[in-house]
């Protein structure tokens, strides 16, 4: 299982070129941090279960399914994760 390195400065708040690389290289099974848009109520570490676009077609509006260790499943936009 491949793990992303969210501390490498390629997450949500980094530069445009790094962000594009992060989005295109994200794979199912990677660990990501989800920023819950509902006042960070459920923000935390999740594992990517499914990504709905091919890497070359991904953008900030791409939807992915993520799951945490408690079993909660979320459909999130790519711009909500790091």
N, C-alpha and C positions, 0 to 999 in steps of 0.2 A: 504494500500500500504506500503510495507516494504522499508525502506531506508537504504543504506549502510552508514557506518561511515568512510569516506575517511580520516579523521584526526586521525584514530586509529593506524596508522603506518602499515597498511596491504596492502598498495597500491603498485604501480609499483616499487618503490625504496626500498622496505623492504627486509627482509631475505627470504630465499627460503621456509621454512616451513610455515611462515605467508602468503606468496604469494600463495602457493598451497591451503591453507585454504580459502583465499579470492576468488580464482578462483572457487573452488568447491561449495562455499556457495552463489555465485552470482545468483540472480533470476531476472526474467522478472519483471519490475516495479522498480527495484533498481536504484538509482541515482549514476552515476559514473563521474569521470573526464576523458575526452578523450584528449590524447596528440597527436595532429595532426602531422603525420610524414612529412608534407609539410611545414616545417619551422614554426610550431605552428600556421598556418594561422587561423584555425577554432577551436583551442583547447578551451575547456570549459566544463561546466556541461551538461550531457546528461542523458536520461532515457533509460534503457535497454528495447527494444521491443521484441527481440528474441535472443536466444542462440542456436546454431546449434548442440551442443553435450550434452549428458547426463552429470551430475556433475562428475561422476567417470571417464569419458573419456576426460575431459577437459584438455587443456594444453595451453601454450602461443600462439599456432597457431590456436586455436579455433576462429571461426568467430562469431561475434554477430552483431545485428542490433541495433543501438542506435539513439535516436531522441532528439533534443533540443527544448526549448520552442518556438523558431521561426518556428519550423516545419521541419528543416533540418534533413534528414535521412542519416546515414552513416553506411556502413559495415566496421567494424573495427576488428583488431586482438586483442585477449585478452591481449597481451603484450603492447598494446597502451593505456590501461585504468588503472585507479586507483580508 
